[in-house]
Amino acid sequence: LGVPEYRGENGEIAVEDSLLSIRQELYRMAGFSKKLKWADLGNLRPGTTLEDTYQKLAEICHTLMESGTIPLIIGGSHDLD
């Protein structure tokens, strides 16, 4: 899940290119294991406020983990951890 949200960080960061670059490398490793299943969920659209983004991300991660899926979050500032 890409999260192009950097309002919690000081300064500006180029986002779109970095998310794409990371995805390309992950796609290269897709056939690494037959047991490992993964899906690209795209990018989370940032909320109107930073708190909206926190809430959306928390809900998505909670739903995924309840179903036994481990979310991999790419992008975003460390306040989203």
Secondary structure, 3 states (H helix, E strand, C coil): CECCCCCCCCCCCCCHHHHHHHHHHHHHCCCCCCCCCCCCCCECCCCCCHHHHHHHHHHHHHHHHHCCCCCCCECCCHHHC
